Amino acid sequence: MGIDLKRRLISLALVFVLIVSSIALIEIVVPVKASPKTIYVDDDNVSGPWDGTPEHPYQNITSGLEHATAHDTIFVYNGTYYERVRIERESIMLLGENRSYTIIDGGGTGVVVDITASNTTVSGFTVQNGSSGIMAHGADNINIRDNVVVYNGWMGIY
């Protein structure tokens, strides 16, 4: 066997090894769909930590919504939540522990629960003290059920 033939075979073998090594190093990206989770909110957790778990719930509904993704449930324990809530993410379920004791209070102004995302559920709350209680606009498939909507100046549910 001549020296040129040996060099060619060695070169071919090296190229083969490089190609196989390169293929092994290619990262295959497979999209992973996150599973829906339940995020917890409790106004009694005043000192933290806050991570949305049952042991360390967020202190307000807005924080729970900020950490939610599509198909998540935000479970709100009994209490009075002095805030105006805006649901902007699709496919969110906002559930109160008990409609008589889980209160969202708008402080006398604005829309208390403003829904702009489709496939949303709001259930189990007393919604009070806003210019409007619950307003859904620019969204489809909104489910508002088992709520008490009171003391809202302009309109209860729009």
DSSP file (Angstrom, degrees, kcal/mol; ACC not computed):
  #  RESIDUE AA STRUCTURE BP1 BP2  ACC     N-H-->O    O-->H-N    N-H-->O    O-->H-N    TCO  KAPPA ALPHA  PHI   PSI    X-CA   Y-CA   Z-CA
    1    1 A M              0   0    0      0, 0.0     2,-0.1     0, 0.0     0, 0.0   0.000 360.0 360.0 360.0 133.9    0.0    0.0    0.0
    2    2 A G     >  -     0   0    0      1,-0.1     4,-2.0     4,-0.0     5,-0.2  -0.349 360.0-115.1 -81.0 161.9    1.4    3.4   -1.0
    3    3 A I  H  > S+     0   0    0      1,-0.2     4,-2.4     2,-0.2     5,-0.2   0.866 115.4  55.5 -63.4 -38.0    1.9    6.3    1.4
    4    4 A D  H  > S+     0   0    0      1,-0.2     4,-2.1     2,-0.2    -1,-0.2   0.895 107.4  49.0 -63.0 -40.2   -0.7    8.4   -0.5
    5    5 A L  H  > S+     0   0    0      2,-0.2     4,-2.4     1,-0.2    -1,-0.2   0.899 110.7  50.5 -66.5 -40.5   -3.3    5.7   -0.1
    6    6 A K  H  X S+     0   0    0     -4,-2.0     4,-2.5     2,-0.2     5,-0.2   0.917 110.6  49.7 -62.7 -42.9   -2.6    5.4    3.7
    7    7 A R  H  X S+     0   0    0     -4,-2.4     4,-2.6     1,-0.2    -2,-0.2   0.904 110.8  49.6 -62.6 -41.3   -2.9    9.2    4.0
    8    8 A R  H  X S+     0   0    0     -4,-2.1     4,-2.7     2,-0.2    -2,-0.2   0.915 111.8  47.8 -64.7 -43.0   -6.2    9.2    2.2
    9    9 A L  H  X S+     0   0    0     -4,-2.4     4,-2.4     2,-0.2    -2,-0.2   0.901 113.4  47.8 -64.5 -40.6   -7.6    6.4    4.4
   10   10 A I  H  X S+     0   0    0     -4,-2.5     4,-2.5     2,-0.2    -2,-0.2   0.916 112.4  49.5 -65.9 -42.3   -6.5    8.1    7.5
   11   11 A S  H  X S+     0   0    0     -4,-2.6     4,-2.5    -5,-0.2    -2,-0.2   0.921 111.9  48.2 -62.2 -44.5   -8.0   11.4    6.3
   12   12 A L  H  X S+     0   0    0     -4,-2.7     4,-2.5     2,-0.2    -1,-0.2   0.898 111.1  50.8 -62.6 -40.7  -11.3    9.7    5.5
   13   13 A A  H  X S+     0   0    0     -4,-2.4     4,-2.4     2,-0.2    -2,-0.2   0.913 111.1  48.5 -64.0 -42.5  -11.3    8.0    8.9
   14   14 A L  H  X S+     0   0    0     -4,-2.5     4,-2.5     2,-0.2    -2,-0.2   0.908 111.1  49.7 -64.2 -42.2  -10.7   11.4   10.6
   15   15 A V  H  X S+     0   0    0     -4,-2.5     4,-2.4     2,-0.2    -2,-0.2   0.919 111.0  50.4 -62.1 -43.1  -13.5   13.1    8.6
   16   16 A F  H  X S+     0   0    0     -4,-2.5     4,-2.5     1,-0.2     5,-0.2   0.922 110.8  48.5 -60.4 -45.7  -15.8   10.2    9.5
   17   17 A V  H  X S+     0   0    0     -4,-2.4     4,-2.5     1,-0.2    -1,-0.2   0.905 111.8  50.1 -62.6 -42.1  -15.0   10.5   13.2
   18   18 A L  H  X S+     0   0    0     -4,-2.5     4,-2.5     2,-0.2    -2,-0.2   0.905 111.2  48.4 -63.3 -42.1  -15.5   14.3   13.1
   19   19 A I  H  X S+     0   0    0     -4,-2.4     4,-2.3     2,-0.2    -2,-0.2   0.941 113.2  46.4 -65.0 -46.6  -18.9   13.9   11.4
   20   20 A V  H  X S+     0   0    0     -4,-2.5     4,-1.8     1,-0.2    -2,-0.2   0.906 113.7  49.5 -62.7 -41.2  -20.1   11.3   13.9
   21   21 A S  H  X S+     0   0    0     -4,-2.5     4,-1.2    -5,-0.2    -1,-0.2   0.901 110.2  50.9 -64.5 -40.4  -18.8   13.5   16.8
   22   22 A S  H  X S+     0   0    0     -4,-2.5     4,-0.9     1,-0.2     3,-0.4   0.906 108.3  51.6 -64.1 -42.0  -20.6   16.5   15.4
   23   23 A I  H >< S+     0   0    0     -4,-2.3     3,-0.7     1,-0.2    -1,-0.2   0.892 107.8  52.8 -62.6 -38.9  -23.9   14.7   15.1
   24   24 A A  H 3< S+     0   0    0     -4,-1.8    -1,-0.2     1,-0.2    -2,-0.2   0.780 108.0  52.0 -67.3 -26.4  -23.6   13.5   18.7
   25   25 A L  H 3< S+     0   0    0     -4,-1.2     2,-0.3    -3,-0.4    -1,-0.2   0.607  81.1 109.3 -87.5 -12.4  -23.1   17.1   19.9
   26   26 A I    <<  -     0   0    0     -4,-0.9     2,-0.5    -3,-0.7    -3,-0.0  -0.483  68.4-134.0 -67.5 128.2  -26.1   18.5   18.1
   27   27 A E        -     0   0    0     -2,-0.3     2,-0.6     2,-0.0    -1,-0.1  -0.723  11.0-146.2 -86.2 126.0  -28.8   19.5   20.6
   28   28 A I        -     0   0    0     -2,-0.5     2,-0.6     2,-0.0    -1,-0.0  -0.835  11.4-150.2 -93.7 121.2  -32.2   18.3   19.7
   29   29 A V        -     0   0    0     -2,-0.6    -2,-0.0     2,-0.0     0, 0.0  -0.826  15.5-177.9 -97.1 119.7  -34.8   20.8   21.0
   30   30 A V        -     0   0    0     -2,-0.6     2,-0.1     2,-0.0    -2,-0.0  -0.973  29.2-122.1-116.5 121.1  -38.2   19.3   21.8
   31   31 A P        -     0   0    0      0, 0.0     2,-0.5     0, 0.0    -2,-0.0  -0.405  25.2-155.5 -64.5 134.9  -40.9   21.7   22.9
   32   32 A V        -     0   0    0     -2,-0.1     2,-0.6     0, 0.0    -2,-0.0  -0.954   7.5-140.9-114.3 125.7  -42.2   20.8   26.4
   33   33 A K        -     0   0    0     -2,-0.5     2,-0.1     1,-0.0     0, 0.0  -0.757  21.4-128.7 -87.3 122.0  -45.7   21.8   27.3
   34   34 A A        -     0   0    0     -2,-0.6     3,-0.1     1,-0.1    -1,-0.0  -0.444  23.7-119.2 -68.7 139.5  -45.8   23.0   30.9
   35   35 A S        -     0   0    0     -2,-0.1    -1,-0.1     1,-0.1    37,-0.0  -0.532  34.8 -96.3 -79.0 148.0  -48.5   21.3   32.9
   36   36 A P        -     0   0    0      0, 0.0     2,-0.3     0, 0.0    36,-0.2  -0.286  46.3-164.1 -59.7 146.0  -51.2   23.5   34.5
   37   37 A K        -     0   0    0     32,-0.2    36,-2.5    -3,-0.1     2,-0.5  -0.866  19.8-120.2-129.4 164.1  -50.5   24.4   38.1
   38   38 A T  E     -a   73   0A   0     -2,-0.3     2,-0.4    34,-0.2    36,-0.2  -0.932  23.4-160.0-106.1 127.2  -52.5   25.9   41.0
   39   39 A I  E     -a   74   0A   0     34,-3.2    36,-2.9    -2,-0.5     2,-0.3  -0.896  11.8-144.1-106.1 134.0  -51.2   29.1   42.4
   40   40 A Y  E     -a   75   0A   0     12,-2.6    18,-2.4    -2,-0.4     2,-0.4  -0.784  13.6-170.5-106.5 144.4  -52.3   30.0   45.9
   41   41 A V  E     +ab  76  58A   0     34,-2.1    36,-2.9    -2,-0.3     2,-0.3  -0.998   9.6 168.2-132.1 133.8  -53.1   33.5   47.3
   42   42 A D    >   -     0   0    0     16,-3.1     3,-1.8    -2,-0.4    37,-0.1  -0.908  27.2-154.3-148.7 117.9  -53.8   34.3   51.0
   43   43 A D  T 3  S+     0   0    0     -2,-0.3    16,-0.1     1,-0.3    36,-0.1   0.639  93.2  71.2 -67.1 -12.3  -53.9   37.9   52.4
   44   44 A D  T 3  S+     0   0    0      1,-0.2     2,-1.8     2,-0.1    -1,-0.3   0.669  74.6  86.6 -75.8 -16.5  -52.9   36.5   55.8
   45   45 A N    <   +     0   0    0     -3,-1.8    -1,-0.2    13,-0.2    -3,-0.1  -0.581  50.8 150.8 -84.7  80.2  -49.4   35.8   54.5
   46   46 A V        +     0   0    0     -2,-1.8    -1,-0.2     1,-0.2    -2,-0.1   0.666  66.1  41.7 -88.1 -18.0  -48.1   39.3   55.3
   47   47 A S  S    S-     0   0    0      1,-0.2    -1,-0.2    -3,-0.2     3,-0.1   0.434  98.6-174.7-113.2   1.2  -44.4   38.6   55.9
   48   48 A G        -     0   0    0      1,-0.3    -1,-0.2     9,-0.1     2,-0.2  -0.158  64.4-165.1  74.8-175.4  -43.6   36.1   53.2
   49   49 A P        -     0   0    0      0, 0.0     2,-0.5     0, 0.0    -1,-0.3   0.595  45.1-164.9 -67.9 164.5  -41.9   34.2   51.7
   50   50 A W        +     0   0    0     -2,-0.2     8,-0.1     1,-0.1     9,-0.0  -0.966  35.2 135.4-125.8 115.0  -44.2   34.3   48.7
   51   51 A D  S    S-     0   0    0      5,-3.0    -1,-0.1    -2,-0.5     7,-0.1   0.312  71.2-106.2-137.7   5.9  -43.9   31.6   46.0
   52   52 A G  S    S+     0   0    0      4,-1.8   -12,-2.6     1,-0.3    -2,-0.1   0.511  77.8 126.8  83.7   4.1  -47.6   30.7   45.3
   53   53 A T  S    S-     0   0    0      3,-0.8    -1,-0.3   -14,-0.2    -2,-0.2  -0.459  77.1-106.3 -85.4 165.9  -47.5   27.3   47.0
   54   54 A P  S    S+     0   0    0      0, 0.0    -1,-0.1     0, 0.0    -2,-0.1   0.844 123.7  48.9 -60.3 -31.0  -50.0   26.4   49.8
   55   55 A E  S    S+     0   0    0      1,-0.2    -3,-0.0    -4,-0.0     0, 0.0   0.808 127.7  22.6 -76.5 -30.4  -47.2   26.9   52.3
   56   56 A H  S    S+     0   0    0     -3,-0.2    -5,-3.0   -11,-0.0    -4,-1.8  -0.517  83.8 180.0-136.1  65.0  -46.1   30.3   51.0
   57   57 A P        -     0   0    0      0, 0.0   -16,-0.3     0, 0.0    -9,-0.1  -0.231  36.4 -98.1 -68.0 156.4  -49.1   31.8   49.1
   58   58 A Y  B     -b   41   0A   0    -18,-2.4   -16,-3.1    -8,-0.1   -13,-0.2  -0.385  27.6-130.8 -66.2 154.2  -48.9   35.2   47.4
   59   59 A Q  S    S+     0   0    0    -18,-0.2     2,-0.3   -16,-0.1    -1,-0.1   0.732  83.9  29.7 -82.8 -22.7  -50.4   38.0   49.5
   60   60 A N  S  > S-     0   0    0      1,-0.1     4,-1.4    21,-0.1     3,-0.2  -0.936  76.0-118.9-138.7 161.6  -52.5   39.4   46.7
   61   61 A I  H  > S+     0   0    0     -2,-0.3     4,-2.5     1,-0.2     5,-0.2   0.864 109.7  61.5 -66.5 -38.2  -54.4   38.3   43.6
   62   62 A T  H  > S+     0   0    0      1,-0.2     4,-2.2     2,-0.2    -1,-0.2   0.898 103.2  50.3 -58.0 -42.1  -52.4   40.5   41.3
   63   63 A S  H  > S+     0   0    0      2,-0.2     4,-1.2     1,-0.2    -1,-0.2   0.905 109.4  51.6 -63.1 -40.9  -49.1   38.7   42.3
   64   64 A G  H  < S+     0   0    0     -4,-1.4     3,-0.5     1,-0.2     4,-0.3   0.921 110.5  48.1 -61.0 -43.3  -50.8   35.4   41.6
   65   65 A L  H >< S+     0   0    0     -4,-2.5     3,-1.2     1,-0.2    -1,-0.2   0.865 105.5  58.4 -65.1 -36.6  -51.9   36.5   38.1
   66   66 A E  H 3< S+     0   0    0     -4,-2.2    -1,-0.2     1,-0.3    -2,-0.2   0.794 110.9  42.8 -63.7 -27.4  -48.4   37.9   37.3
   67   67 A H  T 3< S+     0   0    0     -4,-1.2    -1,-0.3    -3,-0.5     2,-0.2   0.355  96.1 102.6-100.8   4.9  -46.9   34.4   37.9
   68   68 A A    <   -     0   0    0     -3,-1.2     2,-0.3    -4,-0.3     3,-0.1  -0.568  48.2-167.3 -90.5 151.9  -49.7   32.5   36.0
   69   69 A T    >   -     0   0    0     -2,-0.2     3,-1.9     1,-0.1   -32,-0.2  -0.792  47.1 -53.5-124.9 173.6  -49.5   31.0   32.6
   70   70 A A  T 3  S+     0   0    0     -2,-0.3    21,-0.2     1,-0.3    22,-0.2  -0.150 123.7  16.2 -52.0 137.5  -52.3   29.6   30.3
   71   71 A H  T 3  S+     0   0    0     20,-2.5    -1,-0.3    19,-0.4    21,-0.2   0.481  92.6 135.4  76.9   7.9  -54.5   26.9   32.0
   72   72 A D    <   -     0   0    0     -3,-1.9    21,-2.1    19,-0.2     2,-0.4  -0.500  47.6-138.7 -81.0 155.7  -53.3   27.7   35.5
   73   73 A T  E     -ac  38  93A   0    -36,-2.5   -34,-3.2    19,-0.2     2,-0.7  -0.952   6.0-155.3-112.0 134.2  -55.8   28.0   38.4
   74   74 A I  E     -ac  39  94A   0     19,-3.2    21,-2.8    -2,-0.4     2,-0.6  -0.943  11.3-161.8-109.5 112.3  -55.4   30.8   41.0
   75   75 A F  E     -ac  40  95A   0    -36,-2.9   -34,-2.1    -2,-0.7     2,-0.6  -0.847   3.6-160.5 -99.0 123.2  -57.0   29.7   44.2
   76   76 A V  E     -ac  41  96A   0     19,-3.1    21,-2.2    -2,-0.6    22,-0.2  -0.907   9.4-140.5-110.8 119.6  -57.7   32.6   46.6
   77   77 A Y        -     0   0    0    -36,-2.9   -34,-0.3    -2,-0.6    21,-0.0  -0.306  42.1 -74.0 -71.1 159.5  -58.3   31.8   50.3
   78   78 A N  S    S+     0   0    0     24,-0.1    24,-0.3   -36,-0.1     2,-0.3  -0.188  85.0  94.1 -52.1 143.0  -60.9   33.7   52.3
   79   79 A G  E    S-f  102   0B   0     22,-2.3    24,-3.0    -3,-0.1     2,-0.6  -0.879  76.4 -78.1 155.4 177.6  -60.1   37.3   53.1
   80   80 A T  E     -f  103   0B   0     -2,-0.3     2,-0.7    22,-0.2    24,-0.2  -0.950  36.5-163.9-111.7 121.8  -60.5   40.8   51.8
   81   81 A Y  E     -f  104   0B   0     22,-3.3    24,-2.6    -2,-0.6     2,-1.4  -0.905   6.1-156.9-109.7 107.7  -58.3   41.8   48.9
   82   82 A Y  E     +f  105   0B   0     -2,-0.7     2,-0.3    22,-0.2    24,-0.2  -0.669  55.0  94.8 -87.6  88.2  -58.2   45.5   48.4
   83   83 A E  S    S-     0   0    0     -2,-1.4     2,-0.5    22,-0.9    24,-0.1  -0.982  72.4-114.5-164.2 163.0  -57.1   45.7   44.8
   84   84 A R        -     0   0    0     -2,-0.3     2,-0.4    22,-0.1    29,-0.2  -0.964  36.6-147.3-108.7 129.4  -58.4   46.0   41.3
   85   85 A V  E     -i  113   0C   0     27,-3.4    29,-3.1    -2,-0.5     2,-0.5  -0.795  12.8-167.8-106.1 134.8  -57.6   42.8   39.3
   86   86 A R  E     -i  114   0C   0     -2,-0.4     2,-0.8    27,-0.2    29,-0.2  -0.979   6.4-159.5-123.9 119.5  -56.9   42.6   35.6
   87   87 A I  E     +i  115   0C   0     27,-2.9    29,-2.7    -2,-0.5    30,-0.7  -0.867  28.2 152.4-101.5 108.3  -56.9   39.2   33.9
   88   88 A E        +     0   0    0     -2,-0.8     2,-0.4    28,-0.2    -1,-0.1   0.480  44.4  88.4-114.1  -8.5  -54.9   39.5   30.7
   89   89 A R  S    S-     0   0    0     28,-0.1     3,-0.4     1,-0.1    28,-0.2  -0.792  79.2-114.3 -98.2 136.6  -53.6   36.0   30.2
   90   90 A E  S    S+     0   0    0     -2,-0.4   -19,-0.4     1,-0.2    29,-0.2  -0.248  88.9  16.8 -64.2 150.7  -55.7   33.4   28.2
   91   91 A S  S    S+     0   0    0     27,-2.3   -20,-2.5   -21,-0.2     2,-0.4   0.879  81.1 152.5  58.0  50.0  -57.2   30.4   29.9
   92   92 A I        -     0   0    0     -3,-0.4    29,-2.2    26,-0.3     2,-0.6  -0.893  32.8-153.9-109.1 139.9  -56.9   31.4   33.5
   93   93 A M  E     -cd  73 121A   0    -21,-2.1   -19,-3.2    -2,-0.4     2,-0.6  -0.967   7.0-166.9-114.0 118.4  -59.3   30.2   36.2
   94   94 A L  E     -cd  74 122A   0     27,-3.2    29,-2.4    -2,-0.6     2,-0.5  -0.920  14.1-177.9-107.0 111.5  -59.6   32.5   39.2
   95   95 A L  E     -cd  75 123A   0    -21,-2.8   -19,-3.1    -2,-0.6     2,-0.3  -0.940  15.8-152.6-119.9 127.5  -61.3   30.7   42.1
   96   96 A G  E     -c   76   0A   0     27,-3.0     3,-0.2    -2,-0.5   -19,-0.2  -0.678  21.4-128.7 -91.3 151.2  -62.3   32.0   45.5
   97   97 A E  S    S-     0   0    0    -21,-2.2     2,-0.3     1,-0.3   -20,-0.1   0.903  92.7  -2.2 -65.0 -42.1  -62.6   29.7   48.5
   98   98 A N    >>  -     0   0    0     26,-0.4     4,-1.9   -22,-0.2     3,-1.3  -0.926  63.4-138.2-155.2 123.8  -66.1   30.9   49.5
   99   99 A R  T 34 S+     0   0    0     -2,-0.3    49,-0.3     1,-0.3    -1,-0.1   0.727 104.5  51.1 -61.0 -21.9  -68.1   33.6   47.7
  100  100 A S  T 34 S+     0   0    0      1,-0.1    -1,-0.3    25,-0.1    25,-0.1   0.728 122.4  28.7 -84.4 -22.1  -69.3   35.1   51.0
  101  101 A Y  T <4 S+     0   0    0     -3,-1.3   -22,-2.3    23,-0.1     2,-0.7   0.400 101.5  79.4-122.8  -0.1  -65.8   35.4   52.6
  102  102 A T  E  <  -f   79   0B   0     -4,-1.9    24,-2.3   -24,-0.3     2,-0.4  -0.903  67.0-179.3-111.6 102.2  -63.5   35.8   49.6
  103  103 A I  E     -fg  80 126B   0    -24,-3.0   -22,-3.3    -2,-0.7     2,-0.6  -0.863  26.3-163.2-115.3 131.3  -63.9   39.5   48.8
  104  104 A I  E     -fg  81 127B   0     22,-3.0    24,-2.6    -2,-0.4     2,-0.6  -0.965  18.0-168.0-108.4 116.9  -62.3   41.7   46.1
  105  105 A D  E     -fg  82 128B   0    -24,-2.6   -22,-0.9    -2,-0.6    24,-0.2  -0.923  15.1-161.9-113.1 118.6  -62.8   45.3   47.1
  106  106 A G    >   -     0   0    0     22,-2.7     3,-1.1    -2,-0.6    23,-0.2   0.441  38.6-120.0 -81.2   0.5  -62.0   48.0   44.5
  107  107 A G  T 3   -     0   0    0      1,-0.2    23,-0.2    21,-0.2    22,-0.1   0.672  65.3 -62.0  72.1  15.4  -61.7   50.8   47.0
  108  108 A G  T 3  S+     0   0    0     21,-3.5     2,-0.3    20,-0.2    22,-0.2   0.378 115.2  76.6  96.1  -5.6  -64.5   52.8   45.5
  109  109 A T  S <  S+     0   0    0     -3,-1.1    -1,-0.2    20,-0.5    23,-0.1  -0.955  76.8   2.3-138.2 157.1  -63.1   53.4   42.0
  110  110 A G  S    S-     0   0    0     -2,-0.3    21,-2.3    20,-0.2    22,-1.5   0.076  95.9 -39.2  71.2-177.9  -62.5   51.7   38.7
  111  111 A V  E     - j   0 132C   0     20,-0.2     3,-0.3    19,-0.2    22,-0.2  -0.734  47.6-155.9 -83.9 127.5  -63.3   48.2   37.5
  112  112 A V  E    S+     0   0C   0     20,-2.3   -27,-3.4    -2,-0.5     2,-0.5   0.954  85.3  20.2 -73.6 -49.6  -62.8   45.7   40.2
  113  113 A V  E    S-ij  85 134C   0     20,-2.4    22,-2.7    19,-0.2     2,-0.6  -0.953  74.8-173.5-123.2 111.2  -62.2   42.7   38.0
  114  114 A D  E     -ij  86 135C   0    -29,-3.1   -27,-2.9    -2,-0.5     2,-0.6  -0.916   4.2-166.3-109.8 116.1  -61.3   43.6   34.4
  115  115 A I  E     +ij  87 136C   0     20,-3.4    22,-2.4    -2,-0.6   -27,-0.2  -0.905  25.4 153.9-110.0 120.0  -61.1   40.6   32.0
  116  116 A T        +     0   0    0    -29,-2.7     2,-0.4    -2,-0.6   -28,-0.2   0.231  53.6  84.7-123.5  10.6  -59.4   41.1   28.6
  117  117 A A  S    S-     0   0    0    -30,-0.7     3,-0.3   -28,-0.2    22,-0.1  -0.919  73.8-121.2-119.1 141.7  -58.4   37.4   27.9
  118  118 A S  S    S+     0   0    0     -2,-0.4   -27,-2.3     1,-0.2   -26,-0.3  -0.258  87.8  32.2 -74.2 163.7  -60.5   34.6   26.4
  119  119 A N  S    S+     0   0    0     21,-2.3     2,-0.4     1,-0.2    23,-0.2   0.889  84.7 151.1  58.5  46.0  -61.3   31.3   28.1
  120  120 A T  E     - e   0 142A   0     21,-0.6    23,-3.2    20,-0.4     2,-0.4  -0.847  31.2-161.9-112.3 143.0  -61.4   32.8   31.6
  121  121 A T  E     -de  93 143A   0    -29,-2.2   -27,-3.2    -2,-0.4     2,-0.4  -0.987   6.5-176.6-123.3 135.4  -63.3   31.7   34.6
  122  122 A V  E     +de  94 144A   0     21,-2.5    23,-2.0    -2,-0.4     2,-0.3  -0.986  23.1 154.7-127.9 119.6  -64.0   33.9   37.7
  123  123 A S  E     +de  95 145A   0    -29,-2.4   -27,-3.0    -2,-0.4    23,-0.2  -1.000  42.1  29.6-149.8 140.9  -65.9   32.1   40.5
  124  124 A G  S    S+     0   0    0     22,-0.9   -26,-0.4    21,-0.8     2,-0.3   0.796  82.9 116.3  90.1  31.1  -66.4   32.2   44.2
  125  125 A F        -     0   0    0     21,-0.2    23,-2.8   -29,-0.1     2,-0.6  -0.881  60.3-135.0-128.0 156.9  -66.0   35.9   45.1
  126  126 A T  E     -gh 103 148B   0    -24,-2.3   -22,-3.0    -2,-0.3     2,-0.6  -0.983  29.3-163.2-100.4 123.5  -67.8   38.9   46.5
  127  127 A V  E     +gh 104 149B   0     21,-3.2    23,-1.9    -2,-0.6     2,-0.3  -0.944  23.8 156.2-112.3 118.4  -66.8   41.7   44.1
  128  128 A Q  E     +gh 105 150B   0    -24,-2.6   -22,-2.7    -2,-0.6   -21,-0.2  -0.915  31.0  32.4-144.3 163.6  -67.5   45.1   45.6
  129  129 A N  S    S+     0   0    0     21,-0.8   -21,-3.5    22,-0.6   -20,-0.5   0.893  76.5 115.8  60.2  52.6  -66.8   48.8   45.8
  130  130 A G  S    S-     0   0    0     21,-0.3    23,-2.1   -22,-0.2    -1,-0.2  -0.849  78.5-111.6-131.1 173.8  -65.9   49.7   42.2
  131  131 A S  S    S+     0   0    0    -21,-2.3    23,-2.9     1,-0.3    24,-1.2   0.800 115.2  13.5 -72.9 -27.2  -67.4   51.9   39.6
  132  132 A S  E    S-jk 111 155C   0    -22,-1.5   -20,-2.3    22,-0.2    -1,-0.3  -0.986  72.6-149.7-143.0 141.2  -68.0   48.6   37.8
  133  133 A G  E    S+     0   0C   0     22,-2.2   -20,-2.4    -2,-0.3     2,-0.4   0.995  78.9   0.7 -75.5 -68.4  -67.8   45.1   39.5
  134  134 A I  E     -jk 113 157C   0     22,-2.7    24,-3.0   -22,-0.2     2,-0.4  -0.992  65.8-176.9-127.6 128.1  -66.8   42.7   36.7
  135  135 A M  E     -j  114   0C   0    -22,-2.7   -20,-3.4    -2,-0.4     2,-0.5  -0.990   4.3-173.0-128.3 126.7  -66.1   43.8   33.1
  136  136 A A  E     +j  115   0C   0     -2,-0.4     2,-0.3   -22,-0.2   -20,-0.2  -0.977  18.4 157.6-117.0 126.6  -65.3   41.5   30.2
  137  137 A H        +     0   0    0    -22,-2.4     3,-0.1    -2,-0.5    -2,-0.0  -0.996  56.5  14.9-151.0 144.1  -64.3   43.0   26.9
  138  138 A G  S    S+     0   0    0     -2,-0.3     2,-0.3     1,-0.2   -20,-0.2   0.741 104.1  98.1  69.1  23.4  -62.3   42.0   23.8
  139  139 A A        -     0   0    0    -22,-0.1     2,-0.3   -24,-0.1    -1,-0.2  -0.963  58.1-145.5-142.8 156.0  -62.5   38.3   24.9
  140  140 A D  S    S+     0   0    0     -2,-0.3   -21,-2.3     1,-0.2   -20,-0.4  -0.796  71.5  28.6-118.7 161.8  -64.5   35.2   24.2
  141  141 A N  S    S+     0   0    0     -2,-0.3   -21,-0.6   -23,-0.2     2,-0.5   0.937  70.6 171.9  56.8  55.9  -65.7   32.3   26.3
  142  142 A I  E     -e  120   0A   0    -23,-0.2     2,-0.6    -3,-0.2   -21,-0.2  -0.836  17.6-160.9 -97.9 130.3  -65.8   34.0   29.7
  143  143 A N  E     +e  121   0A   0    -23,-3.2   -21,-2.5    -2,-0.5     2,-0.6  -0.927  13.7 173.4-117.2 107.8  -67.4   32.1   32.6
  144  144 A I  E     +e  122   0A   0     -2,-0.6     2,-0.3   -23,-0.2   -21,-0.2  -0.951  21.8 149.7-114.9 112.0  -68.5   34.2   35.5
  145  145 A R  E     +e  123   0A   0    -23,-2.0   -21,-0.8    -2,-0.6    -2,-0.0  -0.983  45.6  16.9-146.6 153.6  -70.4   32.1   38.0
  146  146 A D  S    S+     0   0    0     -2,-0.3   -22,-0.9   -23,-0.2     2,-0.3   0.863  85.1 132.3  56.7  43.3  -71.2   31.8   41.7
  147  147 A N        -     0   0    0    -23,-0.2     2,-0.5   -24,-0.2   -21,-0.2  -0.848  53.2-138.7-118.3 157.1  -70.2   35.4   42.6
  148  148 A V  E     -h  126   0B   0    -23,-2.8   -21,-3.2    -2,-0.3     2,-0.6  -0.986  19.6-169.6-111.8 123.9  -71.8   38.1   44.6
  149  149 A V  E     +h  127   0B   0     -2,-0.5     2,-0.3   -23,-0.2   -21,-0.2  -0.943  22.0 152.7-120.6 109.7  -71.4   41.5   43.0
  150  150 A V  E     +h  128   0B   0    -23,-1.9   -21,-0.8    -2,-0.6   -20,-0.2  -0.911  43.6  22.6-138.6 159.4  -72.5   44.4   45.2
  151  151 A Y  S    S+     0   0    0     -2,-0.3   -22,-0.6   -23,-0.2     2,-0.5   0.832  71.5 144.8  56.4  40.5  -72.0   48.1   45.9
  152  152 A N        -     0   0    0    -23,-0.2   -21,-0.2     1,-0.2    -1,-0.2  -0.952  42.4-145.9-110.6 127.4  -70.6   49.0   42.5
  153  153 A G  S    S+     0   0    0    -23,-2.1   -22,-0.2    -2,-0.5   -21,-0.2   0.912  84.8  21.6 -60.9 -55.4  -71.6   52.4   41.3
  154  154 A W  S    S-     0   0    0    -23,-2.9     2,-0.3     1,-0.3   -22,-0.2   0.927 127.7 -13.8 -87.5 -48.3  -72.1   52.2   37.5
  155  155 A M  E     -k  132   0C   0    -24,-1.2   -22,-2.2     1,-0.2    -1,-0.3  -0.993  42.0-144.4-158.7 148.0  -72.7   48.5   36.8
  156  156 A G  E    S+     0   0C   0      1,-0.3   -22,-2.7    -2,-0.3     2,-0.4   0.977  90.6   2.7 -76.9 -65.0  -72.4   45.1   38.4
  157  157 A I  E      k  134   0C   0    -24,-0.2    -1,-0.3     1,-0.1   -22,-0.2  -0.994 360.0 360.0-128.6 128.8  -71.3   42.9   35.5
  158  158 A Y              0   0    0    -24,-3.0   -23,-0.2    -2,-0.4    -1,-0.1   0.318 360.0 360.0-129.7 360.0  -70.7   44.3   32.0
